[in-house]
């Protein structure tokens, strides 16, 4: 990526292992699209009450040329799941990876080919 990853924590303790996981997953996104210009990640935990289980929310925002922004919101499954923040992060990166792959395919399909190249590509009948 051209720009460093921005990570925001809300009600979540900053941990080196989580940060390393995010950087590893973000680096793999370059396999899907090599033009990523920014990556913002937000990790949030709901205010917990005595009866509820921790709910984690992960938001990933990517910008790719020409002016496209992809956003993924991922949260823990329903109450009582006890899903870890690592799992939620991994699922969010899988989703954004699929979106990047789809965008890359769409961008390749919309490449304009000059008419003189089309003439060369057309089969010659004998």
HELIX and SHEET records of a PDB file:
HELIX    1   1 UNK A   16  UNK A   28  1                                  13    
HELIX    2   2 UNK A   29  UNK A   31  5                                   3    
HELIX    3   3 UNK A   85  UNK A  109  1                                  25    
HELIX    4   4 UNK A  115  UNK A  121  1                                   7    
SHEET    1   A 4 UNK A   6  UNK A  10  0                                        
SHEET    2   A 4 UNK A  36  UNK A  45  1                                        
SHEET    3   A 4 UNK A  56  UNK A  64 -1                                        
SHEET    4   A 4 UNK A  68  UNK A  75 -1                                        
END                                                                             
